Structure formats: C-alpha cells, structure tokens
Amino acid sequence: MRLTYIKTSAVMTMREMARNRFALILLFTIPVLFFTLVSLTMGDNLVAFKLASISEETIVEVSAQKQSLIFIGVAAVGLLTSFLAMNLIQKDSDVNRRLILCGYRPSELIFAKLVVLLCVVVLISCYVGAILMLFFRPENFPFVILGFALAGFVHSCYGLLVGAIVRREMEGILLIVLLVNIDSGWLQNPIFYAEAQNKTLIRFLPAYFPSQASIVSAFTDYGISNPIVGSIIYGSGLLLISLAIYFWRMKIKKSSESFVQ
Amino acid sequence: MNGGALFQAEHIDKSYGKHIVLKDVSLEMQRGEIVGIVGENGAGKSTLLKILMGLLAPDAGNVVSQGIVGYCPQEAVLFETLTVSENFLYFATAYGLRRTKIENSWEEAKNNLLDYFRFGQYENRLVSELSGGTKQKLNLSLALLHSPDILILDEPYSGFDWETYLRFWSYTEELQSKGKSILVVSHLVNDRSKFNSLYALKEGNLECA
C-alpha cells in the first residue's frame, strides 16, 4: 500500500465528511437529545439486574435513570457510527470505482476510510462520554468510554457490512434502524435481559459485549476483559465479511499490457 | 495483437440470461486513429465500453491494450462534495502523477485543461454547485489529465454547448496529431468526417457504418 495514496484519500474523505453540515449537526444533537429525554422521563428508583458477562449470579442494584443513561449512550454511539460507516462505504461507490480504474488499489481506498472511521468512532465515544458526565459520574469513567468506543467499533463494522451489501440508502437505513433499535435500544437493556426467555440469542447480537463493558464499568470495578475481547472478535468478523464483499464489488479486470495507469 | 494496433478487442460475447447483448464483437484501434461507435439506446454500447474498460467480464473474448488508457464515463462520475481542484488532486494521485520527479507537472496539465475548456473560474467550487455542462468538462478533463495514449469516451459531448463541442473536437484532433488513439461512443454522430473509422452497434453486432 502506498502512503501518499492513503493520505490523499483519507484527507479527501475527511473533507467530504466535514462538509456534510446537516450530518454534523445531528451528530452533536442526537446524544444530547437522547440523554435529556432519558433524564426527564426515567425515575431515580433502584433496579436490580444481573451482570451477564460477569456471571449469572452477579446482581447489582442501581438507579434506573443512571442505568438507562449508560444504556442510551451505547445506543447513541451505535446508531451514529453505523450510519456514518454505511454512508462512508455506500456514498461515491461509482467514483471510487473510477479511481480504482485510474490506479488506486481498493485496499488503499478502504484503508483510508477505516482510518477516518476509527478517528470518528473515538471522537464520538469521547463526546458522548463527556455529555454523560453532565448527568452523572460513572464508577469507572475511562472504561465506560472504552465501552462506548467498542460499541462504535462493532456498530461501524455492522454499518460497513450493510453499506457493502445494500446499494441504496433507504434499505441501508432501515437495516440499521431495525437492528440497532431492537438490539441496543431494547434487548440489551439489563432489565429486559434479566427476564428474557432466550438469553443466548441476545448474547449473539452486536451490542451485547459493548453494552456489558459500559454497564459493568459504570457501576462496578469488575474487569471487562471478556466484553473487550468479545467486541473485538465480533467487530472483526463483521469487518472481514464487509471487506470481502467490498473487494468483490470493486474488482476490475485489467487487460494485458498496460492500462489506465 | 496485430502489429500496429494500440488497442484491440477480440471476439467479445456477452449475454444477460437469454438476452444476447454482444455477438463476436471485434475492434481494433491504430495509433493516431479516431474511431466512432454509434448505436441506439439499448444497443449494447455501455456494455461494450464496460467490457473494454474491465468493469464487466465478457462471456468470451479478450481485450488487449498497449498504452495508457483514459476513460470518460457517460455520466459525470465525480466527488460532488469536493471542489474541482480537489477532484483533480485525487485523480492525479490515482494516476501516480504526484510520484513523478517533476512534482508540479500534473498541475500544469490541470491548468491547461481548465484554460482550454474554460472552467478555471470554478476551480475552488464544490462540484455539487456546478452546472451539468461544467461537470461534463471536469469529467472529460479527469480522463485527459495523465495524457493517455488511448482515450475511450462515452457520450463525451452530451451537455456541451456548441462552442465547447467545437473545442472538444479541436482538442481531440490535437491529440490525434500526437499519435493518440480515440474511441468515441455515442448515440448520435453529426460529422462523419471526424472519424477514421465509424461502426454501428446493431443487435449485438458491430458493423461498418
């Protein structure tokens, strides 16, 4: 891979992102809106739930509002990063193909996009974490941020997969909203999880490990190595599939002798 | 590949299911030749071009080129939220022009194209803010930036005003005099005298027009 090519592509991708002002406004307002709604609607009563990633016997009792704030933070990061990732891989696919025809390697284009995506995931996680601090101070704040970043990683890989499979934006948005809504927005809520009939299924959904990392870190000082490893494996699996599809879709059959370049 | 041919497509077949689009299509371009392919909508022109460019695999046949190819797609395929200048920079990187020893030579080529097709005043404008004609000028200029030996143009002058159309042909003739080969694919040809060879794509066959 050639550094100048990757650097140019990454800079151009960032410029394109920065010029999408409406998306930037949503990026800053959605977490604030989510947190505000939760703090206005949830009571401060105590709720008890199991920490599934620690053991089925580990039960904590915390404020329902605080628990929901953590939980909605994961959902906000998941929603934003999956949308961004889908947009990143779906948008400009024809002109990216033209660039490949002109001499870019698909690996250089996708690597540049992944670098930009990683930076955005870190920024969004820190931003959502900073907003969370306005509402309450979690037990182990850096690891809560790490949990948000893991949610961003797993969901952005899911967004890449959706963007690689689906050509049109509407279908992509539906696939993201449906999954993130039912997964992050409902099934991973520890209160629901405690009563769920089929916990195994919930453990296989994208938001399981990142939610566990954030919840455990917010209210206990237990280690979160399992959710970290789980998130990385899960996200990497999604990433590999989406990369395989991306490369397959971007392949170009060059004639013998020299071609465009 | 025949002796003097710069670009050659041999015995290309392509079908979509039972629908045969191209039947044993062969095409050859010599150095300094302008070749035209005309055909009605749905005749298979875009399919043939995609195969020539490697964007689509043929069922049979092969394409051989002995030079650097430049391709101008029918639709303006550009980065809409980048400026004209940024699009040039991105494509200059793709062509490997920024790796050359004379670092700014591609910028000279860019400025020449901006001047020649008279859209230099839009250099710092976002592509999304440009008119259809100006986008088409940029679309064409990006295919010319690296001075290709073979130029493949899909409906290159759609959206051009008369003056730009004339400038396009004058530029093409200039390239021809430098020994470059040009393939123009269009649904309409106004002036047959511009072409050294003109073919018509009918029912999947390429015939002399």
Chai-1 contact restraints between the chains, C-beta under 6 A:
chainA,res_idxA,chainB,res_idxB,connection_type,confidence,min_distance_angstrom,max_distance_angstrom,comment,restraint_id
A,Y5,B,T93,contact,1.0,0.0,6.0,A-B,restraint_1
A,T8,B,T93,contact,1.0,0.0,6.0,A-B,restraint_2
A,M12,B,Y90,contact,1.0,0.0,6.0,A-B,restraint_3
A,E16,B,T81,contact,1.0,0.0,6.0,A-B,restraint_4
A,R19,B,T81,contact,1.0,0.0,6.0,A-B,restraint_5
A,D94,B,V77,contact,1.0,0.0,6.0,A-B,restraint_6
A,V95,B,V77,contact,1.0,0.0,6.0,A-B,restraint_7
A,V95,B,F79,contact,1.0,0.0,6.0,A-B,restraint_8
A,R98,B,V77,contact,1.0,0.0,6.0,A-B,restraint_9
A,L99,B,A94,contact,1.0,0.0,6.0,A-B,restraint_10
A,C102,B,F91,contact,1.0,0.0,6.0,A-B,restraint_11
A,C102,B,A94,contact,1.0,0.0,6.0,A-B,restraint_12
A,C102,B,Y95,contact,1.0,0.0,6.0,A-B,restraint_13
A,G103,B,A94,contact,1.0,0.0,6.0,A-B,restraint_14
A,G103,B,Y95,contact,1.0,0.0,6.0,A-B,restraint_15
A,G103,B,G96,contact,1.0,0.0,6.0,A-B,restraint_16
A,Y104,B,A94,contact,1.0,0.0,6.0,A-B,restraint_17
A,I252,B,G54,contact,1.0,0.0,6.0,A-B,restraint_18
A,K253,B,G54,contact,1.0,0.0,6.0,A-B,restraint_19
A,K253,B,A57,contact,1.0,0.0,6.0,A-B,restraint_20
A,K254,B,G54,contact,1.0,0.0,6.0,A-B,restraint_21
A,S255,B,V63,contact,1.0,0.0,6.0,A-B,restraint_22
A,S255,B,V64,contact,1.0,0.0,6.0,A-B,restraint_23
A,S255,B,S65,contact,1.0,0.0,6.0,A-B,restraint_24
A,S256,B,V64,contact,1.0,0.0,6.0,A-B,restraint_25
A,E257,B,S65,contact,1.0,0.0,6.0,A-B,restraint_26
A,E257,B,Q66,contact,1.0,0.0,6.0,A-B,restraint_27
A,S258,B,I68,contact,1.0,0.0,6.0,A-B,restraint_28
A,F259,B,V69,contact,1.0,0.0,6.0,A-B,restraint_29
A,V260,B,V69,contact,1.0,0.0,6.0,A-B,restraint_30
A,Q261,B,Y95,contact,1.0,0.0,6.0,A-B,restraint_31
A,Q261,B,G96,contact,1.0,0.0,6.0,A-B,restraint_32
